[in-house]
Amino acid sequence: MVEKIAAVFDGKVFHPAESIDLPANTRVQITIETLPPEEQETVSFLQTARSLNLEGPSDWSANVDKYLYGQETQNED
């Protein structure tokens, strides 16, 4: 199977721009074609974050200090 996909290299890992229908640990061969600046698609932070399929508690943004540092946040009235 040959499939052409877009990806972003973060310095260590290639992150595909879309999901890939392959089982985990499938070995592939990658050919790299660097796009010139005028052809590079600008990707928003939100689009990148969503593509990572991160999971966390539903109250993450409201209680970020609690989850990062173990501190309770104080609600300001």
N, C-alpha and C positions, 0 to 999 in steps of 0.2 A: 504494500500500500504506500502511495506517495501522497503526502498532504503538505500544502504550503501554509504556514501560519506566521503571524507577526508575534514578536516577543521583545521584551526589554531586558537588557543585561544590567544587573545592579552592581557589578564588580566581582561577583562570585557566582551568581545563579541566573539562568535565563527564566523569565516569567512570561508565559504565553499570554497573549492579549485575549484569548478566548479559551474555553474549556476544550480539552482533548480527550476523545473517547478511546483511551488505552488502559489496560489493566496496570495496576501499580507494578513497578520494577520491570516494565517492558523495556528492553534495550532498543535504542533507536540510533540512527546515524543523522547527524545534524550538519547541514551546509550553511555557512553564514554569508549573508549578503548585506553589507552595511548600506543603509539608505542615505542618500545625500540630504542635507538639512532641509531643503525645500520639499522633500517627499516624506519627511518624518511627521507622523501624526502626533499632535499634542494630546496627552492623556491627563485627565484631571486626577487629583489626589483621590477623590471619592471613587472614581472608576478603578483606580489601582487597588484601593483598599477593598472594594467589593470583589475584585478578581482573586484576592488572596483567600477568600472563604474563611475568614476569621470567625471564631466563636467566642462568646463571652456572656456574662450575665446581662440581663435586660436592663439593669440599672447602672451599667458601667459608667456612663457619662455623668450621672448625678453623684456617684460615689467613687470617683477615680482615685482620690487620695486613700480611701479605705483599701481599695484593691492593690494599689501600687505600694503603699507604705504601711498598711495596717492601721491607719489612723481614721477615726470617725470624723466625718465632716460636720460642721456646725451650720444649721440652717439659719439664715438671716431673715428676720421678719420685716 
